[in-house]
Amino acid sequence: QLQLVESGGGLVQPGASLRLSCVVSGSTLDSYAMGWFRQAPGKDREFVAGIGLMWSGGSTRYADSVKGRFTISRDNAKSTVTLQMNSLKPEDTAVYYCAAAPTNTYEYWGQGTQVTVSS
C-alpha cells in the first residue's frame, strides 16, 4: 500500500543547488523512518541521508561525503520528505532514491530521480 514518488532531479552546474522531494502515500508518513540513497553509474547503491521517527526524536544522519552540504527534512502533514542539496559536485551525480523503513530496515523504495552535476 505504501508508494513513494521522487521528483526534483535535473542537470545543474557544480556549486548549484537542487531540492528533491518524496511524496509518500498509502500510509501516514510518521509511521516510518525515511532515507535518501543514491546510485552512481558503475557503483553500488549508497546511503546519503536519513531521518528518524518524530516520536523517537526525529534525528538525522548523513554520509560523510554530503555532511554540511545536504539537509534532510520531513513534513508529516504533507506526507513529504525533502533533500536539500547545496554546493553540488560532479561526484554527486547519481540516481537518487527515497526509502521508507517501518522497522529496522528500508523496505519501500521510490522509482528514483536523476541528478547530474556537470559543467
N, C-alpha and C positions, 0 to 999 in steps of 0.2 A: 504493500500500500504506500510505502514511502517513495517519493520521487524527488530528485534533486536536479535542478537545471541551472547551469552556469552561464554567465554572459559577461561581456565587458572586455574580452580579449581584443588584440589588434596588433598592428605594426607601428612601432614607435622608435625614436632615436635614442641612443644612450643618454642617460640623465633624465629622461622623461618619466612621467608617472602614468599609471593605469589603476583603475579601481574595478576589481572583479566582484561580481555578485552571484550568490547562490540562493535561489528560491526553493524552499522546501514545502512540499505538500503531502497530504496523506496522514499526517500526524502533527502533533504540536512540537514545535522546534525545541522547547525547553525540556523535552524528554531525552535529548541527545547531546553528547559532546560532539563538536564539529571540528573538521580539519580541512586544510588545503594541502594537496600533494601536486607534484609535477613530474613529468617525464620528458626528458630531452631526447633528441634523436640518438640512437645507439646506447642509451643509458637506461638503467633501471628506474622505476618509479621511486621518488624520494619524498620524505616528509618536508613540508615547508612551514606550516604554522597550525596550531591547534588552540581551541578554546573550550574550557570545561563547562559543566552544567552550572546554572546560576545558583542553585541551592547548595552547591559544593564550593562556591566562591567565584566561579567563572574565570579561573586562572588561565593565562595564556602562556604559550611556549613557542619557540621559533628555532628553526635550523640556524646554525652558526652563520651560514652563508647569507642570511637575509636579516639578521638581527640589526636593528637600528634603521632599516630601510622599509620593511614591511610591517603592517599592522593588521591583525585580525580582529573583527568585532562581530557582534550579533545583535539582532533586533528581533526578539521573540514575537512581539506584537505583529510585525510584518513578515514573520517567518523567513527572515533573510540573514545570511551570513556574508560578510564582505571581507575582501583582502585589498587593502590599500597598499600599492606598490610604488615606492619612490626611488629616485636615483637608479633607475633600471640599467642593468648591464647586459652586454651580449650573452653572457653565460646564464642569464635568467630566461633565455629563450627555451620554451617548452610548452607542452600541453598541460594546462592546469586543471586539476580535478577537485571538486568539492566532495567531501565524505562525511558520513554520519556514523557515530558509534553509540549504540544503545547500551552496551555494556563495556567490556574492556578492549574491544577491537572495532575497527572501522569495517562495517558490513555493507553499507549502502553508498553508492557512488553515482556521481553525475556523468554526463557524456563528455565533458571536457571542453575547454575553450583555449584556442591557440594564442599564445603571447610570443611575439617576435620582436627582438630588440636589435636593430641594425642601423648603421649609418648609410 
